[in-house]
Amino acid sequence: MSAYFDDLEVRDPAERERDLFRRLPRFLADAVAAAPGLARWLDGVAPETVTSREALARLPVLRKAELLDMQRQNPPFGGFVDARALAGQRIFMSPGPIWEPQGQGIDPGQGARAFFAAGIRPGAIVHNAFAYHMTPGGFILDAGARALGCMLFPAGTGNTEMQVEAAAALKPTVYCGTPDFLKVMLDKARELQKDLSCFRHGLVSGGALFPSLRAEYAERGIEVLQCYATAEFGVIAYEAVDADGKPLPGMIVNENLIVEIVRPGTGDPVEVGEVGEVVVTGFNPIYPLVRLGTGDLSAILPGASACGRTGTRIKGWMGRADQRTKVKGMFVDPKQVADIVRRHPEIARARLVVRRDGDRDAMELQIEPAGDVAPDVGAITATLRETTKLGGTVSAVRAGLLPNDGRVIADERDYSA
């Protein structure tokens, strides 16, 4: 038990990093041999050279739209799965549709650690209100709770009244599901005059846990923490509690995952604290995904958690990175903004703002200068037109003035007008 939940989490961060990148070259070599789609995607990459974050950052980012296209061309998995290991496994479908195989082991989605960090212990009864239909969410948290040693009621989604009746009879101490459905259950219980005071802990995902909602749960005697999970990797990061059982800032990245934060539309890692797209590399031998762009925004937090765990921390889910926007009937992509920045080294950061000018769309590229070099606004304006095939203005702003929110394209048009 301690080796799984404690020893790995309190290792020296540098030792953890070295261990991950000692393992990565062999994992990549085995993965490209077993998964022909991955081999084609990483064609020309020598696995033995990927021994650091800098080397990993030179590999292409695989985004879900590309994975979806490859799955359509070569169903069901696009060649990204070790077909020899699929016997006895489940297959899931996520929106797209994107197909994912279930991983191996008793806790393939690494959910147990999230339960443990939330203060939940073996023997607890968990009411799992995540979906078990087609998608993997219910199974990811189901396996994690049982791996920890909890008993679990697979409630699934919907049938609120039946779920309340079941919880009132079984008296689980832990709720697991989306952040808002617990409130739906509690409100329904009050309406039905059922007692759900049995709930003392919650582990939620699949949506934002707003501070007001967390506070409301706390007032009802339920400490609710959240984890960040995806179908491809399971639990990527999770919250932890302090010695008094109160949530601590940030989320701790799960073991056996390499998380990068990159500038949206690129594969370029950003500085600690800067908001960007979450890119993940996992060590799942059945489904070996390397630098998968999740499409979610977050940022790396400096330092370690006050709970004592030494893993990298992220801020948690901060929105979506997919900012492709139609302007004057043509799509503008964050990749195009990134290309402009690359072509003009005097630009440190850029943000394309789209507004309405009367009855027409208008673009303004706001740029922060790099160092003391004054940006050549005329040349950048020409590059903006060449890159997007659309006209727009360029304005230089003071360094640090652009919001740190991960937005490369900000659509400020009022669609209600």
RAMODA-V204544 format. One record per pair of residues at least 4 apart in sequence whose C-alpha atoms are under 7 Angstrom apart, sorted by sequence separation. I is the first residue (numbers start at 0). GAP is how many residues later the second one is. D is the distance in whole Angstrom. If there is no record, write none. Layout:
# RAMODA-V204544
I/GAP/D
I/GAP/D
This chain:
# RAMODA-V204544
0/4/6
1/4/5
2/4/5
3/4/7
4/4/7
5/4/6
6/4/7
10/4/7
11/4/6
12/4/6
13/4/6
14/4/6
15/4/6
16/4/6
17/4/6
18/4/6
19/4/6
22/4/6
23/4/6
24/4/6
25/4/6
26/4/6
27/4/6
28/4/6
29/4/6
30/4/6
31/4/6
34/4/6
35/4/6
36/4/6
37/4/6
38/4/6
50/4/6
51/4/6
52/4/6
53/4/7
61/4/7
62/4/6
63/4/6
64/4/6
65/4/6
66/4/6
67/4/6
68/4/6
69/4/6
70/4/5
73/4/5
76/4/6
92/4/6
93/4/5
103/4/5
106/4/7
110/4/7
111/4/6
112/4/6
113/4/6
114/4/7
115/4/5
130/4/7
131/4/7
135/4/6
136/4/7
137/4/6
138/4/6
139/4/6
140/4/6
141/4/6
142/4/6
143/4/6
144/4/7
145/4/5
158/4/6
159/4/6
160/4/6
161/4/6
162/4/6
163/4/6
164/4/6
165/4/6
166/4/5
179/4/7
180/4/6
181/4/6
182/4/6
183/4/6
184/4/6
185/4/6
186/4/6
187/4/6
188/4/6
189/4/6
208/4/7
209/4/6
210/4/6
211/4/6
212/4/6
213/4/6
214/4/6
215/4/7
216/4/6
217/4/5
229/4/5
240/4/5
241/4/5
261/4/7
262/4/7
269/4/6
283/4/5
304/4/6
325/4/5
326/4/6
333/4/6
334/4/6
335/4/6
336/4/6
337/4/6
338/4/6
339/4/6
340/4/7
355/4/6
356/4/6
368/4/7
375/4/6
376/4/6
377/4/6
378/4/6
379/4/6
380/4/6
381/4/6
382/4/6
383/4/6
384/4/5
396/4/7
1/5/6
2/5/7
10/5/6
49/5/5
61/5/7
70/5/6
72/5/7
73/5/7
92/5/6
93/5/6
102/5/5
114/5/5
115/5/6
131/5/7
144/5/5
145/5/6
166/5/6
188/5/5
208/5/7
216/5/5
217/5/5
228/5/5
229/5/7
240/5/5
241/5/6
261/5/6
262/5/6
282/5/6
303/5/7
304/5/7
325/5/4
326/5/7
355/5/5
356/5/6
368/5/7
384/5/5
31/6/6
49/6/6
70/6/5
92/6/5
130/6/6
131/6/5
145/6/7
188/6/7
216/6/7
228/6/4
240/6/4
241/6/6
261/6/5
262/6/6
281/6/7
303/6/5
324/6/5
325/6/6
340/6/6
354/6/6
355/6/6
368/6/6
384/6/5
31/7/4
70/7/4
91/7/6
92/7/6
129/7/6
130/7/5
131/7/6
188/7/7
216/7/7
227/7/6
228/7/5
239/7/6
240/7/5
261/7/4
262/7/6
281/7/6
303/7/7
323/7/7
324/7/5
353/7/7
354/7/5
384/7/7
69/8/5
90/8/7
91/8/5
129/8/4
154/8/7
226/8/7
227/8/6
238/8/7
239/8/6
260/8/6
261/8/5
280/8/6
281/8/7
303/8/7
323/8/6
324/8/7
353/8/6
354/8/7
90/9/6
91/9/6
227/9/5
238/9/7
259/9/7
260/9/6
280/9/5
303/9/7
323/9/5
353/9/5
90/10/5
185/10/7
213/10/6
226/10/6
227/10/6
279/10/7
280/10/5
322/10/7
323/10/6
352/10/6
353/10/7
89/11/6
90/11/6
226/11/4
238/11/6
279/11/5
280/11/6
322/11/7
351/11/7
352/11/5
380/11/7
88/12/7
89/12/5
225/12/6
226/12/6
238/12/5
263/12/6
278/12/5
279/12/5
300/12/5
351/12/6
352/12/6
380/12/6
88/13/6
225/13/6
237/13/5
238/13/6
262/13/5
263/13/5
278/13/5
279/13/7
299/13/6
300/13/5
351/13/4
380/13/6
127/14/7
224/14/6
236/14/5
237/14/5
261/14/5
262/14/6
278/14/4
299/14/4
300/14/6
350/14/6
351/14/6
236/15/5
237/15/7
260/15/5
261/15/5
277/15/6
278/15/6
298/15/5
299/15/6
349/15/7
350/15/5
236/16/4
260/16/5
261/16/7
276/16/7
277/16/6
297/16/7
298/16/6
349/16/6
350/16/7
235/17/6
236/17/5
260/17/5
261/17/7
277/17/7
297/17/6
349/17/4
376/17/6
28/18/6
235/18/5
259/18/6
260/18/6
276/18/6
277/18/6
297/18/6
348/18/6
349/18/6
27/19/6
234/19/7
258/19/7
259/19/5
276/19/6
277/19/6
297/19/6
348/19/5
201/20/7
258/20/6
259/20/6
276/20/5
277/20/6
296/20/6
297/20/5
346/20/6
347/20/5
163/21/6
199/21/6
200/21/5
201/21/6
202/21/6
203/21/6
204/21/6
258/21/5
275/21/5
276/21/6
295/21/7
296/21/5
346/21/6
347/21/5
24/22/5
76/22/6
199/22/4
200/22/5
201/22/4
202/22/5
203/22/5
204/22/5
224/22/7
257/22/6
258/22/7
274/22/7
275/22/6
296/22/5
346/22/5
347/22/4
24/23/5
75/23/6
198/23/6
199/23/6
200/23/6
201/23/6
202/23/5
203/23/6
204/23/6
256/23/7
257/23/5
274/23/5
275/23/6
295/23/6
296/23/5
345/23/6
346/23/5
125/24/7
127/24/7
131/24/6
174/24/7
204/24/7
256/24/6
257/24/7
274/24/5
295/24/5
296/24/6
345/24/5
24/25/6
124/25/6
125/25/6
126/25/6
127/25/6
128/25/7
130/25/5
159/25/6
163/25/6
172/25/5
173/25/5
178/25/5
256/25/5
273/25/6
294/25/6
295/25/5
24/26/7
121/26/6
122/26/6
123/26/5
124/26/5
125/26/5
126/26/5
127/26/5
128/26/5
129/26/5
130/26/5
167/26/6
171/26/6
172/26/4
173/26/6
174/26/6
175/26/6
176/26/7
177/26/5
178/26/7
255/26/6
256/26/7
272/26/5
294/26/5
23/27/7
121/27/4
122/27/5
123/27/6
124/27/6
125/27/6
126/27/7
127/27/5
128/27/4
129/27/6
160/27/7
167/27/6
170/27/5
171/27/6
172/27/5
173/27/5
174/27/5
175/27/5
176/27/5
177/27/5
255/27/6
271/27/7
272/27/5
294/27/6
345/27/6
121/28/5
122/28/6
126/28/6
127/28/6
128/28/5
167/28/6
172/28/6
173/28/5
174/28/6
175/28/6
176/28/6
177/28/6
178/28/6
271/28/5
272/28/6
345/28/7
346/28/7
363/28/6
364/28/6
365/28/6
366/28/6
367/28/6
21/29/7
110/29/6
166/29/7
177/29/6
178/29/7
271/29/7
345/29/6
362/29/5
363/29/5
364/29/5
365/29/5
366/29/5
367/29/5
20/30/5
67/30/6
110/30/6
114/30/7
178/30/6
271/30/7
361/30/7
362/30/6
363/30/6
364/30/6
365/30/6
366/30/6
367/30/6
368/30/6
20/31/6
108/31/5
365/31/7
367/31/5
111/32/4
110/33/4
111/33/6
327/33/6
109/34/6
110/34/7
326/34/6
111/35/6
106/36/5
111/36/5
105/37/6
106/37/5
260/38/6
106/40/6
36/41/6
37/41/7
92/41/5
93/41/6
105/41/6
36/42/4
37/42/5
91/42/5
92/42/5
35/43/5
36/43/5
91/43/5
339/43/7
34/44/6
35/44/7
91/44/6
276/44/6
339/44/7
34/45/5
126/45/6
34/46/5
125/46/6
34/47/5
124/47/5
125/47/6
126/47/6
127/47/6
128/47/6
129/47/5
33/48/5
124/48/6
125/48/5
126/48/5
127/48/5
128/48/5
129/48/7
123/49/6
124/49/6
125/49/6
126/49/6
127/49/6
232/49/7
125/50/7
335/51/6
335/52/7
331/56/6
350/56/7
351/56/6
352/56/6
353/56/6
354/56/7
263/57/6
350/57/5
351/57/5
352/57/5
353/57/5
354/57/5
355/57/6
252/58/6
349/58/7
350/58/6
351/58/6
352/58/6
353/58/6
354/58/5
251/59/6
252/59/6
352/59/7
353/59/7
251/60/6
252/60/6
251/61/4
250/62/5
251/62/7
249/63/6
250/63/5
241/64/7
249/64/6
250/64/6
241/65/5
249/65/5
250/65/6
240/66/7
249/66/6
239/67/7
264/69/5
265/69/6
263/70/6
264/70/4
265/72/7
264/73/7
333/74/6
333/75/7
322/86/6
114/88/7
227/88/7
227/89/7
136/94/7
139/94/6
135/95/6
117/107/6
4/108/6
296/109/7
113/113/7
117/121/7
116/122/7
117/122/5
118/122/7
116/123/5
117/123/6
108/124/6
109/124/6
110/124/6
113/124/5
116/124/7
108/125/4
109/125/6
108/126/6
118/126/7
274/129/6
273/130/6
274/130/5
275/130/5
274/131/5
99/132/7
263/144/7
102/181/7
102/183/6
84/201/6
81/204/5
80/205/6
81/205/7
60/206/6
80/206/5
59/207/7
79/207/6
80/207/7
79/208/7
56/210/7
56/211/7
61/229/6
62/229/6
63/229/7
60/230/5
61/230/5
62/230/5
60/231/6
61/231/6
60/232/6
30/254/7
30/257/6
12/297/6
9/298/7
11/298/7
12/298/7
9/299/5
10/299/7
8/300/5
9/300/5
8/301/6
8/302/6
